[in-house]
């Protein structure tokens, strides 16, 4: 007898198992490839783009302008590249244009479409805004009452992640864009702001340079590239995609692989009569183990290869899925050959191991027991369960199927759990970010406009409430802000985590986001550094303010001045519930509280397609997992189904008895998925905090629960509906063939 002849016949007889197992393997592996390809494509592009366009190592502002001749002196003295960058923000009909003059050595811009400006009535603008607002080359745009023709689109290396302010939590491409025009036209705009861009070399005296600038020109702000989210978010999110890919590889595909491995083990066990016969005919243990390992390898090999083929074909669109947060970068996506090999080897190896162990375990049994189909003692015990109890046949059959076959029940439960978990998790991300846009603004306070000035003032002719705001660093160089304010400030929500009001005169308080990020607790003495003068101070944490949006130390103006070394009676920030008439040249940064809501809406809008993909994959996983599990139930219950037909039960009644056995596991799987979704979402949002994003509280809309439950129910009962045909095909003769009792 040639064993190889059994392969084609077995595949035909078990086509539904091989198809569903292969689909399950493909879908779960695709989740890994989706994030891995996108992450590597973004990372490769950003490294090359940053180098090509001379990304800054830091930018800073000073209260005293540095004369042009002294810029060269500083560059030579401290072995750095230093360049002045002038800019102006102009708002037109609620849209802000940040117009830069050209730089020659740091933060160059690159034309991505069209051409650079040549005439005074031409501009180039950031491509993300143009795409978002359907602006085409040749269109006219109004800036400060003058019409300009769009000559082309551009990108800057320090604005690939388009934040209007470095303190923003999400990009703004709906009401903010970058712009370049001719030098002559830029000069005609009037007073401009100024910052300085610096690139350090291997031998640069960084500390000496920073101290010299502060002593001679009084630094107003200093932002290192590694603390600038406009720069870091690109590489950090790319790395986060890669990390998520490997986390997904270790969770979803392996869970699916475990599920399929369990089914393979049971299918091998159901072949014990054939194994006993082959053993009696003289086939060696090793030969039989390899034979059944070949069956097990089929879904792994086919699924892995099919995943690789799909990933190669879809590498580019999959890569572009990861660009939702950035400017339209020209990335090139490709599947890493090593990943493709691992996608074939890992599931195939685990499936083969499951088959080898099952055959090995069976071959330890007596051949006579194998021939009689009685090698599984536990199965016989399950058949006698509740034998002496006078209860409904339906209940007795269900309990025997559930408790007498715990691994089979576990597979069904796992299928329902996986499907609902993936679908609900995708919606949890969407709902939480959308909800954050409404709740975050309340934590920030009731002001609508915030103005950071580029000079210190002692008198306020503009209105609103004044504050002293400055940047600080911890011992590792991580940045946070210091906010000095009065208890009477009506625009801030100074409430502790216990809900009680807090007095700023009592000491230094930190926001809850700061507590999470730095791990500081009430009563801790911590050391912070002034990033301008590089002086260090030790402070004691007096309490925690409920605020998951801002990474700040909040205290009185007097204590803030003492901490930062500034004058107690001075201020550089004004908050108000209305627009204030502050000269544009005096404003370093302007932000609106409603920007948080707008950013959240933009984020959820761009997540919509990804959410649909996640839900779609969840549907496929749920259908495939439940189908293979219940298909196993039908296969193992052929004798019982046949006997029920002999006893006169109709197909509808048999479907209710056999296929309805696991209905009780459906709500259990859904209930188990809910806390796991919350745990996974919370862990993801905490991970996002490490990448400079505010802490987002997990929130799920009632509608999302309903949608997930209905989709899972549709997958579950849809799988059962497909399996009715298999029940119908079972012949009454099956029970007459079964002589195991």
Phi, psi and omega in degrees: 000128180265115183297329184299336179294340183285340185299306183297317181296318181293320180296319179296317182291330183243034184300323181296322178295312182295322180294310182293322178294321178294316179299316179298319178296315182297311186296316182290324177290328180297327177300320177294310183296326180304309182285323184292315179296315180297315181299313181292325179295316180294317182297315180297317180296313186297318180300315181290318182294318179298317182290320183294327184250020169057061180300141179293156168265339178190159167225152183210162175236155180230155176282334175247132182293140178273119178302148185302320181292332180281340174298315178296322179297314179297318180299317180289320184294319187252010176054060180225169168254122187229132181214143176281140177232112177262150183202165174210141175260125179235124180261130179227113179054047176080003180245130182260126173256123175261108186259126182252152164273162184287141170251157186249337187233344182223143177050060176286161175248154186236127178286123182259332175214151178077216182221168178284165181291143177232330182244161184292343180261018179246152175220159165240144183226165183297136190291326182301318178295319181298316180294315182299324185252016175056042177270134182245157176298133184100344177291159176259142177229143181261124175232117179054039175085002180243140180272133177234147176266133179283111181272333182185177177246152183219168173220144176246145183293333180268010177223030174295329172256105196278083174263132175291319174235146180296341179274353178293157182259343180210156186298159176229106177240014179258327182229021182209136176208162175264153185210143171234147175219182180295158180300319181295319180292322178298318180297333182282353183284345179100207183299134180236158172278168183216136170223169184237136182253138183223141171239128181266150177253175182298330182255014182292142174267083188295311183295319179298319179297313182296319178294319181296317180297318182293320181291326186265328187233000178058092180299134175267325180202154176214125182230109177286151182302323182288353176245007182261108184297337176298332181261310188290331186298329182295304181290324181295318180290326175299315178294325179294321176301317182294318178298315179298324179299315182286330174294315178298321179298326182276346184249286188296306180299321181290325175296316178297321179296318178299317180301311180294323179298321177298316180296319178300317179301318181289325178293323176296319181296325179290347180264017187299327178295317179295319179297319178297318179297313181296323178294320179294331179281357174105005178289133182287159181301315181299320180294317180293321179296317179294324180300310181285334174296327177298318176299315184293330183287342187300306181295329178291313181294309182295315180296316180296315180294317180297321177298317179297318181296314179297318182294320177297317181292326185255014184302317183293307178297327178294323178294319182290341174297331181278002183261013184301329185270352191244176169296158184292080183284144179271076182274160175238112182267140176207154179273125177294127180304323179297317178297320179299318179294316180297324179296336176269316189289315187298303180296322181297316180298316181293321178297317180295317179300317179300317180292316181299316180295321181293315179295318180299319180294318180294321183289350174281345181279164177293138183300325180297318178296321178296317180296328180273353182073025183246024182289339181263099182295325181296327181295318178296322179297322179295326181292333182266002182299132177062025184299326183266005183267138178266079178231169182306140178301320180300315181293317181297317180296318181295315181295321178295320180292320183286306187275332180282344179228068186299324181291322178294319178296322179297322180296316178298314179300317181295323178296314178297315181300311183299313182298310181294321180300311183294315181294318181288327179295317178300318179287331177296318176302313183297309183295320183295317180292319179296318180293325180302324181299332180270325184274329184296322182295330178291325179290327180290328181133189184257000179288154178254329182235138175232130180241120171264120184273155178264017175210157177272134179239156175244341177241146183243097179272003189257341184095182182078186180253135183267150176217157174256117184237132178211163179265151175222167177227153172269187184296335180269001180087006178285137189267144169213169182252156173248128180240118175257123184214170177264152177300333184278001180298113185283351187263352181255147180257083186269080183236135179286172180295339178274358178093357181270151178291153184236140176263128181291343181286348185279349180145202183262122179249150177241152176284160180297330176293322176296318179301315181292318185291315186259347180077016180283146180234163179301132180094346179292144171258120185236155179254128177237156185239139173282114184291349180270307181268346183066016174282151180246149179224148176253131179232160177250132181283117183272337181178178182242129176261135182288101182197105181264014184255315185256137176263089193217157163256126182243130183205189178284164179299322182295314181290326177294319178295320178296321182289321185267347181081017179262169180290139185296324184273005184263164177210159178219017180216138177229132175243147184203161176268006179215168178290134179253149181273074178255130180305136183302324182294342181267355184260121175275319178214140174230132180219156178244145179298325182291348178300326179299315179296317179297320180295319180296320179295319178296318181296314181292325178298318183278345176276348189303315181294318178296322177299317179297322178295314181299315179295319178299317178295322178298319178299313181297317180297316181296314180299312183296316183294313180293321182297312182294327181290311182288329174300322177296321178299314181297316181299317183284345183252017182303319181295318179293319179297317179299316180297320178298324177293320177299323182281359174098005178289139178280164183301320180297319179293320179295319178301319181294321182287311188278310184282340180273003183302320189262015180301326181295335180282341182298306179294329179295316179299320179293315181297322178292330183289331185297304178297329178292324176296315179299317180296316181293317180295316178299318179296320180294315181292327174293323176296322179297329178300322178296340179259021172086012180260147177301159178283122181259125177283137179290127181217133180234125179291145175306325179299323181292321174301313183298314180299315181296318180294317180294319178295318178296318178298319178298319178295315184295305183287334174296320177296319179295323179296320178296328184278352178300324180297324180291323177295320182296328183283347180293128184268148179298338182293338183306316183292331180285336178282339188276109182248024186290335181275000000 
